[in-house]
Structures are given as structure tokens and as C-alpha cells.
Amino acid sequence: MDINSIEKKILSRPFKKPNQCTMFGINLGLELNRRLTDYASKNNVSKSSIVKNLLIAYLDEKEIKVLTK
């Protein structure tokens, strides 16, 4: 997983009003939630866009590994 390319995707989409698809509730714990909130605020992106891009990258990588076995 290339975190620099993931970050470029996240930062290329500035925060905007959310669309109609909502993210399911995740209990991140206080520390991880604070870190996520701080990063999103500093970079003017939504927390859901960060989670979405990370999840896409993770699943893409895992699905490729499954397909190549």
C-alpha cells in the first residue's frame, strides 16, 4: 500500500458537503479519532474520504492477491 499516492488522492478532493451514501459507525477510540480529526482538519478533507481511500487501497491490494493465487 503506497501511502503517498493514497494521500494525494485524499488531498485532491477538498472537503465538501457529503453525498447521500453514509459510512457505517466505527468506534475508533479516543486517540485514533483525535488523530483522524486533526489530519482531516489540517488538510481540509473529510474524515470519511480518508477512510474511504484507505479502504479502497486495502481492498484493491487484497483482491489482486486473491486473483493472482
mmCIF file as Biopython writes it, N, C-alpha, C and O atoms, coordinates in Angstrom:
data_model
#
loop_
_atom_site.group_PDB
_atom_site.id
_atom_site.type_symbol
_atom_site.label_atom_id
_atom_site.label_alt_id
_atom_site.label_comp_id
_atom_site.label_asym_id
_atom_site.label_entity_id
_atom_site.label_seq_id
_atom_site.pdbx_PDB_ins_code
_atom_site.Cartn_x
_atom_site.Cartn_y
_atom_site.Cartn_z
_atom_site.occupancy
_atom_site.B_iso_or_equiv
_atom_site.auth_seq_id
_atom_site.auth_asym_id
_atom_site.pdbx_PDB_model_num
ATOM 1   N N  . MET A ? 1  ? 0.855   -1.165  0.000  1.0 0.0 1  A 1 
ATOM 2   C CA . MET A ? 1  ? 0.000   0.000   0.000  1.0 0.0 1  A 1 
ATOM 3   C C  . MET A ? 1  ? 0.905   1.232   0.000  1.0 0.0 1  A 1 
ATOM 4   O O  . MET A ? 1  ? 1.718   1.401   0.909  1.0 0.0 1  A 1 
ATOM 5   N N  . ASP A ? 2  ? 0.773   2.078   -0.993 1.0 0.0 2  A 1 
ATOM 6   C CA . ASP A ? 2  ? 1.589   3.281   -1.115 1.0 0.0 2  A 1 
ATOM 7   C C  . ASP A ? 2  ? 0.860   4.454   -0.468 1.0 0.0 2  A 1 
ATOM 8   O O  . ASP A ? 2  ? -0.038  5.043   -1.070 1.0 0.0 2  A 1 
ATOM 9   N N  . ILE A ? 3  ? 1.251   4.790   0.765  1.0 0.0 3  A 1 
ATOM 10  C CA . ILE A ? 3  ? 0.520   5.829   1.495  1.0 0.0 3  A 1 
ATOM 11  C C  . ILE A ? 3  ? 0.661   7.208   0.862  1.0 0.0 3  A 1 
ATOM 12  O O  . ILE A ? 3  ? -0.213  8.056   1.040  1.0 0.0 3  A 1 
ATOM 13  N N  . ASN A ? 4  ? 1.730   7.445   0.135  1.0 0.0 4  A 1 
ATOM 14  C CA . ASN A ? 4  ? 1.884   8.751   -0.520 1.0 0.0 4  A 1 
ATOM 15  C C  . ASN A ? 4  ? 0.875   8.930   -1.651 1.0 0.0 4  A 1 
ATOM 16  O O  . ASN A ? 4  ? 0.310   10.012  -1.810 1.0 0.0 4  A 1 
ATOM 17  N N  . SER A ? 5  ? 0.647   7.887   -2.430 1.0 0.0 5  A 1 
ATOM 18  C CA . SER A ? 5  ? -0.340  8.008   -3.512 1.0 0.0 5  A 1 
ATOM 19  C C  . SER A ? 5  ? -1.755  8.070   -2.935 1.0 0.0 5  A 1 
ATOM 20  O O  . SER A ? 5  ? -2.621  8.746   -3.490 1.0 0.0 5  A 1 
ATOM 21  N N  . ILE A ? 6  ? -1.992  7.372   -1.829 1.0 0.0 6  A 1 
ATOM 22  C CA . ILE A ? 6  ? -3.302  7.448   -1.173 1.0 0.0 6  A 1 
ATOM 23  C C  . ILE A ? 6  ? -3.538  8.868   -0.669 1.0 0.0 6  A 1 
ATOM 24  O O  . ILE A ? 6  ? -4.622  9.426   -0.839 1.0 0.0 6  A 1 
ATOM 25  N N  . GLU A ? 7  ? -2.501  9.452   -0.043 1.0 0.0 7  A 1 
ATOM 26  C CA . GLU A ? 7  ? -2.636  10.817  0.464  1.0 0.0 7  A 1 
ATOM 27  C C  . GLU A ? 7  ? -2.915  11.800  -0.669 1.0 0.0 7  A 1 
ATOM 28  O O  . GLU A ? 7  ? -3.711  12.723  -0.493 1.0 0.0 7  A 1 
ATOM 29  N N  . LYS A ? 8  ? -2.278  11.625  -1.829 1.0 0.0 8  A 1 
ATOM 30  C CA . LYS A ? 8  ? -2.537  12.505  -2.973 1.0 0.0 8  A 1 
ATOM 31  C C  . LYS A ? 8  ? -4.006  12.441  -3.385 1.0 0.0 8  A 1 
ATOM 32  O O  . LYS A ? 8  ? -4.613  13.468  -3.687 1.0 0.0 8  A 1 
ATOM 33  N N  . LYS A ? 9  ? -4.577  11.236  -3.399 1.0 0.0 9  A 1 
ATOM 34  C CA . LYS A ? 9  ? -5.987  11.085  -3.749 1.0 0.0 9  A 1 
ATOM 35  C C  . LYS A ? 9  ? -6.877  11.776  -2.724 1.0 0.0 9  A 1 
ATOM 36  O O  . LYS A ? 9  ? -7.846  12.446  -3.080 1.0 0.0 9  A 1 
ATOM 37  N N  . ILE A ? 10 ? -6.539  11.607  -1.451 1.0 0.0 10 A 1 
ATOM 38  C CA . ILE A ? 10 ? -7.335  12.221  -0.387 1.0 0.0 10 A 1 
ATOM 39  C C  . ILE A ? 10 ? -7.282  13.738  -0.498 1.0 0.0 10 A 1 
ATOM 40  O O  . ILE A ? 10 ? -8.317  14.401  -0.435 1.0 0.0 10 A 1 
ATOM 41  N N  . LEU A ? 11 ? -6.098  14.286  -0.660 1.0 0.0 11 A 1 
ATOM 42  C CA . LEU A ? 11 ? -5.925  15.731  -0.678 1.0 0.0 11 A 1 
ATOM 43  C C  . LEU A ? 11 ? -6.399  16.375  -1.974 1.0 0.0 11 A 1 
ATOM 44  O O  . LEU A ? 11 ? -6.582  17.591  -2.025 1.0 0.0 11 A 1 
ATOM 45  N N  . SER A ? 12 ? -6.600  15.585  -3.013 1.0 0.0 12 A 1 
ATOM 46  C CA . SER A ? 12 ? -7.065  16.150  -4.281 1.0 0.0 12 A 1 
ATOM 47  C C  . SER A ? 12 ? -8.552  16.485  -4.245 1.0 0.0 12 A 1 
ATOM 48  O O  . SER A ? 12 ? -9.068  17.138  -5.152 1.0 0.0 12 A 1 
ATOM 49  N N  . ARG A ? 13 ? -9.230  16.041  -3.210 1.0 0.0 13 A 1 
ATOM 50  C CA . ARG A ? 13 ? -10.663 16.320  -3.080 1.0 0.0 13 A 1 
ATOM 51  C C  . ARG A ? 13 ? -10.917 17.120  -1.814 1.0 0.0 13 A 1 
ATOM 52  O O  . ARG A ? 13 ? -11.046 16.533  -0.739 1.0 0.0 13 A 1 
ATOM 53  N N  . PRO A ? 14 ? -10.995 18.447  -1.907 1.0 0.0 14 A 1 
ATOM 54  C CA . PRO A ? 14 ? -11.240 19.249  -0.707 1.0 0.0 14 A 1 
ATOM 55  C C  . PRO A ? 14 ? -12.597 18.923  -0.098 1.0 0.0 14 A 1 
ATOM 56  O O  . PRO A ? 14 ? -13.487 18.399  -0.767 1.0 0.0 14 A 1 
ATOM 57  N N  . PHE A ? 15 ? -12.732 19.238  1.159  1.0 0.0 15 A 1 
ATOM 58  C CA . PHE A ? 15 ? -13.965 18.944  1.886  1.0 0.0 15 A 1 
ATOM 59  C C  . PHE A ? 15 ? -15.153 19.607  1.213  1.0 0.0 15 A 1 
ATOM 60  O O  . PHE A ? 15 ? -15.100 20.781  0.846  1.0 0.0 15 A 1 
ATOM 61  N N  . LYS A ? 16 ? -16.208 18.854  1.057  1.0 0.0 16 A 1 
ATOM 62  C CA . LYS A ? 16 ? -17.451 19.378  0.513  1.0 0.0 16 A 1 
ATOM 63  C C  . LYS A ? 16 ? -18.608 18.717  1.234  1.0 0.0 16 A 1 
ATOM 64  O O  . LYS A ? 16 ? -18.414 17.805  2.039  1.0 0.0 16 A 1 
ATOM 65  N N  . LYS A ? 17 ? -19.774 19.168  0.950  1.0 0.0 17 A 1 
ATOM 66  C CA . LYS A ? 17 ? -20.958 18.614  1.594  1.0 0.0 17 A 1 
ATOM 67  C C  . LYS A ? 17 ? -21.074 17.124  1.254  1.0 0.0 17 A 1 
ATOM 68  O O  . LYS A ? 17 ? -20.902 16.738  0.098  1.0 0.0 17 A 1 
ATOM 69  N N  . PRO A ? 18 ? -21.361 16.297  2.247  1.0 0.0 18 A 1 
ATOM 70  C CA . PRO A ? 18 ? -21.439 14.852  1.992  1.0 0.0 18 A 1 
ATOM 71  C C  . PRO A ? 18 ? -22.551 14.470  1.011  1.0 0.0 18 A 1 
ATOM 72  O O  . PRO A ? 18 ? -23.567 15.154  0.893  1.0 0.0 18 A 1 
ATOM 73  N N  . ASN A ? 19 ? -22.322 13.351  0.311  1.0 0.0 19 A 1 
ATOM 74  C CA . ASN A ? 19 ? -23.365 12.863  -0.589 1.0 0.0 19 A 1 
ATOM 75  C C  . ASN A ? 19 ? -24.334 11.975  0.188  1.0 0.0 19 A 1 
ATOM 76  O O  . ASN A ? 19 ? -24.308 11.967  1.419  1.0 0.0 19 A 1 
ATOM 77  N N  . GLN A ? 20 ? -25.161 11.250  -0.489 1.0 0.0 20 A 1 
ATOM 78  C CA . GLN A ? 20 ? -26.212 10.501  0.182  1.0 0.0 20 A 1 
ATOM 79  C C  . GLN A ? 20 ? -25.758 9.162   0.742  1.0 0.0 20 A 1 
ATOM 80  O O  . GLN A ? 20 ? -26.495 8.551   1.517  1.0 0.0 20 A 1 
ATOM 81  N N  . CYS A ? 21 ? -24.597 8.692   0.387  1.0 0.0 21 A 1 
ATOM 82  C CA . CYS A ? 21 ? -24.097 7.433   0.926  1.0 0.0 21 A 1 
ATOM 83  C C  . CYS A ? 21 ? -23.400 7.720   2.253  1.0 0.0 21 A 1 
ATOM 84  O O  . CYS A ? 21 ? -22.515 8.573   2.322  1.0 0.0 21 A 1 
ATOM 85  N N  . THR A ? 22 ? -23.793 7.021   3.285  1.0 0.0 22 A 1 
ATOM 86  C CA . THR A ? 22 ? -23.200 7.287   4.589  1.0 0.0 22 A 1 
ATOM 87  C C  . THR A ? 22 ? -22.314 6.141   5.028  1.0 0.0 22 A 1 
ATOM 88  O O  . THR A ? 22 ? -22.522 4.992   4.636  1.0 0.0 22 A 1 
ATOM 89  N N  . MET A ? 23 ? -21.320 6.462   5.847  1.0 0.0 23 A 1 
ATOM 90  C CA . MET A ? 23 ? -20.400 5.464   6.365  1.0 0.0 23 A 1 
ATOM 91  C C  . MET A ? 23 ? -21.001 4.846   7.617  1.0 0.0 23 A 1 
ATOM 92  O O  . MET A ? 23 ? -21.662 5.523   8.404  1.0 0.0 23 A 1 
ATOM 93  N N  . PHE A ? 24 ? -20.766 3.568   7.788  1.0 0.0 24 A 1 
ATOM 94  C CA . PHE A ? 24 ? -21.238 2.892   8.979  1.0 0.0 24 A 1 
ATOM 95  C C  . PHE A ? 24 ? -20.447 3.373   10.189 1.0 0.0 24 A 1 
ATOM 96  O O  . PHE A ? 24 ? -19.323 3.854   10.050 1.0 0.0 24 A 1 
ATOM 97  N N  . GLY A ? 25 ? -21.037 3.243   11.380 1.0 0.0 25 A 1 
ATOM 98  C CA . GLY A ? 25 ? -20.381 3.702   12.599 1.0 0.0 25 A 1 
ATOM 99  C C  . GLY A ? 25 ? -19.185 2.836   12.961 1.0 0.0 25 A 1 
ATOM 100 O O  . GLY A ? 25 ? -19.268 1.608   12.943 1.0 0.0 25 A 1 
ATOM 101 N N  . ILE A ? 26 ? -18.084 3.478   13.285 1.0 0.0 26 A 1 
ATOM 102 C CA . ILE A ? 26 ? -16.870 2.774   13.694 1.0 0.0 26 A 1 
ATOM 103 C C  . ILE A ? 26 ? -16.401 3.385   15.004 1.0 0.0 26 A 1 
ATOM 104 O O  . ILE A ? 26 ? -16.275 4.605   15.107 1.0 0.0 26 A 1 
ATOM 105 N N  . ASN A ? 27 ? -16.145 2.563   15.995 1.0 0.0 27 A 1 
ATOM 106 C CA . ASN A ? 27 ? -15.573 3.044   17.237 1.0 0.0 27 A 1 
ATOM 107 C C  . ASN A ? 27 ? -14.056 3.046   17.086 1.0 0.0 27 A 1 
ATOM 108 O O  . ASN A ? 27 ? -13.423 1.993   17.158 1.0 0.0 27 A 1 
ATOM 109 N N  . LEU A ? 28 ? -13.477 4.215   16.880 1.0 0.0 28 A 1 
ATOM 110 C CA . LEU A ? 28 ? -12.046 4.337   16.645 1.0 0.0 28 A 1 
ATOM 111 C C  . LEU A ? 28 ? -11.247 4.458   17.935 1.0 0.0 28 A 1 
ATOM 112 O O  . LEU A ? 28 ? -10.028 4.287   17.928 1.0 0.0 28 A 1 
ATOM 113 N N  . GLY A ? 29 ? -11.907 4.742   19.013 1.0 0.0 29 A 1 
ATOM 114 C CA . GLY A ? 29 ? -11.201 5.042   20.253 1.0 0.0 29 A 1 
ATOM 115 C C  . GLY A ? 29 ? -10.795 6.508   20.239 1.0 0.0 29 A 1 
ATOM 116 O O  . GLY A ? 29 ? -10.753 7.139   19.183 1.0 0.0 29 A 1 
ATOM 117 N N  . LEU A ? 30 ? -10.498 7.041   21.407 1.0 0.0 30 A 1 
ATOM 118 C CA . LEU A ? 30 ? -10.217 8.468   21.525 1.0 0.0 30 A 1 
ATOM 119 C C  . LEU A ? 30 ? -8.977  8.901   20.749 1.0 0.0 30 A 1 
ATOM 120 O O  . LEU A ? 30 ? -9.019  9.898   20.028 1.0 0.0 30 A 1 
ATOM 121 N N  . GLU A ? 31 ? -7.879  8.170   20.888 1.0 0.0 31 A 1 
ATOM 122 C CA . GLU A ? 31 ? -6.614  8.569   20.271 1.0 0.0 31 A 1 
ATOM 123 C C  . GLU A ? 31 ? -6.687  8.537   18.745 1.0 0.0 31 A 1 
ATOM 124 O O  . GLU A ? 31 ? -6.290  9.501   18.090 1.0 0.0 31 A 1 
ATOM 125 N N  . LEU A ? 32 ? -7.186  7.447   18.175 1.0 0.0 32 A 1 
ATOM 126 C CA . LEU A ? 32 ? -7.264  7.342   16.716 1.0 0.0 32 A 1 
ATOM 127 C C  . LEU A ? 32 ? -8.256  8.357   16.153 1.0 0.0 32 A 1 
ATOM 128 O O  . LEU A ? 32 ? -8.012  8.942   15.099 1.0 0.0 32 A 1 
ATOM 129 N N  . ASN A ? 33 ? -9.366  8.566   16.847 1.0 0.0 33 A 1 
ATOM 130 C CA . ASN A ? 33 ? -10.333 9.562   16.395 1.0 0.0 33 A 1 
ATOM 131 C C  . ASN A ? 33 ? -9.726  10.964  16.424 1.0 0.0 33 A 1 
ATOM 132 O O  . ASN A ? 33 ? -9.963  11.756  15.512 1.0 0.0 33 A 1 
ATOM 133 N N  . ARG A ? 34 ? -8.951  11.276  17.453 1.0 0.0 34 A 1 
ATOM 134 C CA . ARG A ? 34 ? -8.302  12.579  17.539 1.0 0.0 34 A 1 
ATOM 135 C C  . ARG A ? 34 ? -7.310  12.765  16.402 1.0 0.0 34 A 1 
ATOM 136 O O  . ARG A ? 34 ? -7.264  13.826  15.781 1.0 0.0 34 A 1 
ATOM 137 N N  . ARG A ? 35 ? -6.520  11.738  16.128 1.0 0.0 35 A 1 
ATOM 138 C CA . ARG A ? 35 ? -5.537  11.811  15.046 1.0 0.0 35 A 1 
ATOM 139 C C  . ARG A ? 35 ? -6.217  11.992  13.691 1.0 0.0 35 A 1 
ATOM 140 O O  . ARG A ? 35 ? -5.785  12.802  12.871 1.0 0.0 35 A 1 
ATOM 141 N N  . LEU A ? 36 ? -7.283  11.230  13.470 1.0 0.0 36 A 1 
ATOM 142 C CA . LEU A ? 36 ? -8.022  11.336  12.213 1.0 0.0 36 A 1 
ATOM 143 C C  . LEU A ? 36 ? -8.645  12.717  12.070 1.0 0.0 36 A 1 
ATOM 144 O O  . LEU A ? 36 ? -8.571  13.325  11.002 1.0 0.0 36 A 1 
ATOM 145 N N  . THR A ? 37 ? -9.252  13.210  13.131 1.0 0.0 37 A 1 
ATOM 146 C CA . THR A ? 37 ? -9.875  14.533  13.123 1.0 0.0 37 A 1 
ATOM 147 C C  . THR A ? 37 ? -8.845  15.626  12.869 1.0 0.0 37 A 1 
ATOM 148 O O  . THR A ? 37 ? -9.087  16.532  12.071 1.0 0.0 37 A 1 
ATOM 149 N N  . ASP A ? 38 ? -7.698  15.551  13.539 1.0 0.0 38 A 1 
ATOM 150 C CA . ASP A ? 38 ? -6.631  16.542  13.349 1.0 0.0 38 A 1 
ATOM 151 C C  . ASP A ? 38 ? -6.122  16.547  11.914 1.0 0.0 38 A 1 
ATOM 152 O O  . ASP A ? 38 ? -5.957  17.609  11.314 1.0 0.0 38 A 1 
ATOM 153 N N  . TYR A ? 39 ? -5.872  15.361  11.364 1.0 0.0 39 A 1 
ATOM 154 C CA . TYR A ? 39 ? -5.381  15.255  9.982  1.0 0.0 39 A 1 
ATOM 155 C C  . TYR A ? 39 ? -6.399  15.840  9.003  1.0 0.0 39 A 1 
ATOM 156 O O  . TYR A ? 39 ? -6.042  16.614  8.114  1.0 0.0 39 A 1 
ATOM 157 N N  . ALA A ? 40 ? -7.652  15.469  9.172  1.0 0.0 40 A 1 
ATOM 158 C CA . ALA A ? 40 ? -8.701  15.956  8.273  1.0 0.0 40 A 1 
ATOM 159 C C  . ALA A ? 40 ? -8.824  17.472  8.356  1.0 0.0 40 A 1 
ATOM 160 O O  . ALA A ? 40 ? -8.954  18.144  7.333  1.0 0.0 40 A 1 
ATOM 161 N N  . SER A ? 41 ? -8.785  18.003  9.554  1.0 0.0 41 A 1 
ATOM 162 C CA . SER A ? 41 ? -8.905  19.447  9.744  1.0 0.0 41 A 1 
ATOM 163 C C  . SER A ? 41 ? -7.724  20.193  9.137  1.0 0.0 41 A 1 
ATOM 164 O O  . SER A ? 41 ? -7.915  21.204  8.462  1.0 0.0 41 A 1 
ATOM 165 N N  . LYS A ? 42 ? -6.517  19.711  9.367  1.0 0.0 42 A 1 
ATOM 166 C CA . LYS A ? 42 ? -5.314  20.368  8.841  1.0 0.0 42 A 1 
ATOM 167 C C  . LYS A ? 42 ? -5.268  20.354  7.315  1.0 0.0 42 A 1 
ATOM 168 O O  . LYS A ? 42 ? -4.705  21.259  6.700  1.0 0.0 42 A 1 
ATOM 169 N N  . ASN A ? 43 ? -5.856  19.333  6.710  1.0 0.0 43 A 1 
ATOM 170 C CA . ASN A ? 43 ? -5.782  19.166  5.262  1.0 0.0 43 A 1 
ATOM 171 C C  . ASN A ? 43 ? -7.081  19.498  4.529  1.0 0.0 43 A 1 
ATOM 172 O O  . ASN A ? 43 ? -7.182  19.318  3.316  1.0 0.0 43 A 1 
ATOM 173 N N  . ASN A ? 44 ? -8.077  19.987  5.281  1.0 0.0 44 A 1 
ATOM 174 C CA . ASN A ? 44 ? -9.357  20.383  4.702  1.0 0.0 44 A 1 
ATOM 175 C C  . ASN A ? 44 ? -10.005 19.270  3.885  1.0 0.0 44 A 1 
ATOM 176 O O  . ASN A ? 44 ? -10.472 19.492  2.768  1.0 0.0 44 A 1 
ATOM 177 N N  . VAL A ? 45 ? -10.023 18.083  4.456  1.0 0.0 45 A 1 
ATOM 178 C CA . VAL A ? 45 ? -10.687 16.934  3.839  1.0 0.0 45 A 1 
ATOM 179 C C  . VAL A ? 45 ? -11.609 16.308  4.873  1.0 0.0 45 A 1 
ATOM 180 O O  . VAL A ? 45 ? -11.451 16.532  6.073  1.0 0.0 45 A 1 
ATOM 181 N N  . SER A ? 46 ? -12.557 15.533  4.411  1.0 0.0 46 A 1 
ATOM 182 C CA . SER A ? 46 ? -13.462 14.881  5.348  1.0 0.0 46 A 1 
ATOM 183 C C  . SER A ? 46 ? -12.827 13.599  5.880  1.0 0.0 46 A 1 
ATOM 184 O O  . SER A ? 46 ? -12.020 12.958  5.205  1.0 0.0 46 A 1 
ATOM 185 N N  . LYS A ? 47 ? -13.204 13.246  7.088  1.0 0.0 47 A 1 
ATOM 186 C CA . LYS A ? 47 ? -12.700 12.006  7.685  1.0 0.0 47 A 1 
ATOM 187 C C  . LYS A ? 47 ? -13.160 10.801  6.868  1.0 0.0 47 A 1 
ATOM 188 O O  . LYS A ? 47 ? -12.424 9.826   6.719  1.0 0.0 47 A 1 
ATOM 189 N N  . SER A ? 48 ? -14.369 10.876  6.346  1.0 0.0 48 A 1 
ATOM 190 C CA . SER A ? 48 ? -14.868 9.742   5.568  1.0 0.0 48 A 1 
ATOM 191 C C  . SER A ? 48 ? -14.075 9.553   4.274  1.0 0.0 48 A 1 
ATOM 192 O O  . SER A ? 48 ? -13.899 8.421   3.825  1.0 0.0 48 A 1 
ATOM 193 N N  . SER A ? 49 ? -13.590 10.649  3.665  1.0 0.0 49 A 1 
ATOM 194 C CA . SER A ? 49 ? -12.795 10.492  2.441  1.0 0.0 49 A 1 
ATOM 195 C C  . SER A ? 49 ? -11.457 9.819   2.739  1.0 0.0 49 A 1 
ATOM 196 O O  . SER A ? 49 ? -10.937 9.069   1.914  1.0 0.0 49 A 1 
ATOM 197 N N  . ILE A ? 50 ? -10.905 10.089  3.915  1.0 0.0 50 A 1 
ATOM 198 C CA . ILE A ? 50 ? -9.663  9.433   4.315  1.0 0.0 50 A 1 
ATOM 199 C C  . ILE A ? 50 ? -9.902  7.935   4.481  1.0 0.0 50 A 1 
ATOM 200 O O  . ILE A ? 50 ? -9.168  7.114   3.932  1.0 0.0 50 A 1 
ATOM 201 N N  . VAL A ? 51 ? -10.933 7.593   5.241  1.0 0.0 51 A 1 
ATOM 202 C CA . VAL A ? 51 ? -11.250 6.184   5.489  1.0 0.0 51 A 1 
ATOM 203 C C  . VAL A ? 51 ? -11.590 5.484   4.177  1.0 0.0 51 A 1 
ATOM 204 O O  . VAL A ? 51 ? -11.152 4.358   3.942  1.0 0.0 51 A 1 
ATOM 205 N N  . LYS A ? 52 ? -12.368 6.144   3.322  1.0 0.0 52 A 1 
ATOM 206 C CA . LYS A ? 52 ? -12.776 5.545   2.041  1.0 0.0 52 A 1 
ATOM 207 C C  . LYS A ? 52 ? -11.565 5.240   1.162  1.0 0.0 52 A 1 
ATOM 208 O O  . LYS A ? 52 ? -11.465 4.148   0.603  1.0 0.0 52 A 1 
ATOM 209 N N  . ASN A ? 53 ? -10.646 6.197   1.037  1.0 0.0 53 A 1 
ATOM 210 C CA . ASN A ? 53 ? -9.470  5.979   0.198  1.0 0.0 53 A 1 
ATOM 211 C C  . ASN A ? 53 ? -8.556  4.904   0.759  1.0 0.0 53 A 1 
ATOM 212 O O  . ASN A ? 53 ? -7.989  4.120   -0.002 1.0 0.0 53 A 1 
ATOM 213 N N  . LEU A ? 54 ? -8.405  4.853   2.063  1.0 0.0 54 A 1 
ATOM 214 C CA . LEU A ? 54 ? -7.603  3.793   2.676  1.0 0.0 54 A 1 
ATOM 215 C C  . LEU A ? 54 ? -8.244  2.423   2.471  1.0 0.0 54 A 1 
ATOM 216 O O  . LEU A ? 54 ? -7.556  1.440   2.193  1.0 0.0 54 A 1 
ATOM 217 N N  . LEU A ? 55 ? -9.560  2.369   2.612  1.0 0.0 55 A 1 
ATOM 218 C CA . LEU A ? 55 ? -10.276 1.106   2.426  1.0 0.0 55 A 1 
ATOM 219 C C  . LEU A ? 55 ? -10.197 0.633   0.970  1.0 0.0 55 A 1 
ATOM 220 O O  . LEU A ? 55 ? -10.017 -0.557  0.715  1.0 0.0 55 A 1 
ATOM 221 N N  . ILE A ? 56 ? -10.331 1.547   0.033  1.0 0.0 56 A 1 
ATOM 222 C CA . ILE A ? 56 ? -10.213 1.200   -1.387 1.0 0.0 56 A 1 
ATOM 223 C C  . ILE A ? 56 ? -8.829  0.626   -1.674 1.0 0.0 56 A 1 
ATOM 224 O O  . ILE A ? 56 ? -8.706  -0.412  -2.326 1.0 0.0 56 A 1 
ATOM 225 N N  . ALA A ? 57 ? -7.784  1.303   -1.186 1.0 0.0 57 A 1 
ATOM 226 C CA . ALA A ? 57 ? -6.414  0.840   -1.428 1.0 0.0 57 A 1 
ATOM 227 C C  . ALA A ? 57 ? -6.186  -0.538  -0.810 1.0 0.0 57 A 1 
ATOM 228 O O  . ALA A ? 57 ? -5.574  -1.407  -1.430 1.0 0.0 57 A 1 
ATOM 229 N N  . TYR A ? 58 ? -6.675  -0.731  0.398  1.0 0.0 58 A 1 
ATOM 230 C CA . TYR A ? 58 ? -6.515  -2.017  1.079  1.0 0.0 58 A 1 
ATOM 231 C C  . TYR A ? 58 ? -7.223  -3.135  0.303  1.0 0.0 58 A 1 
ATOM 232 O O  . TYR A ? 58 ? -6.629  -4.176  0.023  1.0 0.0 58 A 1 
ATOM 233 N N  . LEU A ? 59 ? -8.481  -2.911  -0.035 1.0 0.0 59 A 1 
ATOM 234 C CA . LEU A ? 59 ? -9.252  -3.946  -0.737 1.0 0.0 59 A 1 
ATOM 235 C C  . LEU A ? 59 ? -8.701  -4.214  -2.132 1.0 0.0 59 A 1 
ATOM 236 O O  . LEU A ? 59 ? -8.661  -5.366  -2.563 1.0 0.0 59 A 1 
ATOM 237 N N  . ASP A ? 60 ? -8.278  -3.174  -2.845 1.0 0.0 60 A 1 
ATOM 238 C CA . ASP A ? 60 ? -7.670  -3.367  -4.172 1.0 0.0 60 A 1 
ATOM 239 C C  . ASP A ? 60 ? -6.451  -4.274  -4.059 1.0 0.0 60 A 1 
ATOM 240 O O  . ASP A ? 60 ? -6.282  -5.203  -4.849 1.0 0.0 60 A 1 
ATOM 241 N N  . GLU A ? 61 ? -5.608  -3.998  -3.074 1.0 0.0 61 A 1 
ATOM 242 C CA . GLU A ? 61 ? -4.400  -4.801  -2.909 1.0 0.0 61 A 1 
ATOM 243 C C  . GLU A ? 61 ? -4.732  -6.242  -2.533 1.0 0.0 61 A 1 
ATOM 244 O O  . GLU A ? 61 ? -4.130  -7.177  -3.062 1.0 0.0 61 A 1 
ATOM 245 N N  . LYS A ? 62 ? -5.679  -6.423  -1.627 1.0 0.0 62 A 1 
ATOM 246 C CA . LYS A ? 62 ? -6.056  -7.772  -1.204 1.0 0.0 62 A 1 
ATOM 247 C C  . LYS A ? 62 ? -6.731  -8.551  -2.329 1.0 0.0 62 A 1 
ATOM 248 O O  . LYS A ? 62 ? -6.462  -9.739  -2.508 1.0 0.0 62 A 1 
ATOM 249 N N  . GLU A ? 63 ? -7.602  -7.892  -3.085 1.0 0.0 63 A 1 
ATOM 250 C CA . GLU A ? 63 ? -8.290  -8.572  -4.180 1.0 0.0 63 A 1 
ATOM 251 C C  . GLU A ? 63 ? -7.332  -8.978  -5.277 1.0 0.0 63 A 1 
ATOM 252 O O  . GLU A ? 63 ? -7.514  -10.035 -5.883 1.0 0.0 63 A 1 
ATOM 253 N N  . ILE A ? 64 ? -6.326  -8.184  -5.552 1.0 0.0 64 A 1 
ATOM 254 C CA . ILE A ? 64 ? -5.313  -8.543  -6.551 1.0 0.0 64 A 1 
ATOM 255 C C  . ILE A ? 64 ? -4.568  -9.789  -6.101 1.0 0.0 64 A 1 
ATOM 256 O O  . ILE A ? 64 ? -4.309  -10.681 -6.909 1.0 0.0 64 A 1 
ATOM 257 N N  . LYS A ? 65 ? -4.221  -9.860  -4.821 1.0 0.0 65 A 1 
ATOM 258 C CA . LYS A ? 65 ? -3.515  -11.032 -4.299 1.0 0.0 65 A 1 
ATOM 259 C C  . LYS A ? 65 ? -4.352  -12.287 -4.411 1.0 0.0 65 A 1 
ATOM 260 O O  . LYS A ? 65 ? -3.828  -13.357 -4.719 1.0 0.0 65 A 1 
ATOM 261 N N  . VAL A ? 66 ? -5.657  -12.170 -4.164 1.0 0.0 66 A 1 
ATOM 262 C CA . VAL A ? 66 ? -6.558  -13.320 -4.269 1.0 0.0 66 A 1 
ATOM 263 C C  . VAL A ? 66 ? -6.661  -13.772 -5.725 1.0 0.0 66 A 1 
ATOM 264 O O  . VAL A ? 66 ? -6.662  -14.970 -6.005 1.0 0.0 66 A 1 
ATOM 265 N N  . LEU A ? 67 ? -6.748  -12.821 -6.645 1.0 0.0 67 A 1 
ATOM 266 C CA . LEU A ? 67 ? -6.908  -13.155 -8.059 1.0 0.0 67 A 1 
ATOM 267 C C  . LEU A ? 67 ? -5.635  -13.775 -8.659 1.0 0.0 67 A 1 
ATOM 268 O O  . LEU A ? 67 ? -5.713  -14.530 -9.628 1.0 0.0 67 A 1 
ATOM 269 N N  . THR A ? 68 ? -4.483  -13.462 -8.094 1.0 0.0 68 A 1 
ATOM 270 C CA . THR A ? 68 ? -3.237  -13.962 -8.654 1.0 0.0 68 A 1 
ATOM 271 C C  . THR A ? 68 ? -2.796  -15.272 -8.020 1.0 0.0 68 A 1 
ATOM 272 O O  . THR A ? 68 ? -1.751  -15.807 -8.388 1.0 0.0 68 A 1 
ATOM 273 N N  . LYS A ? 69 ? -3.558  -15.794 -7.089 1.0 0.0 69 A 1 
ATOM 274 C CA . LYS A ? 69 ? -3.191  -17.081 -6.458 1.0 0.0 69 A 1 
ATOM 275 C C  . LYS A ? 69 ? -3.585  -18.242 -7.334 1.0 0.0 69 A 1 
ATOM 276 O O  . LYS A ? 69 ? -3.357  -19.396 -6.970 1.0 0.0 69 A 1 
#
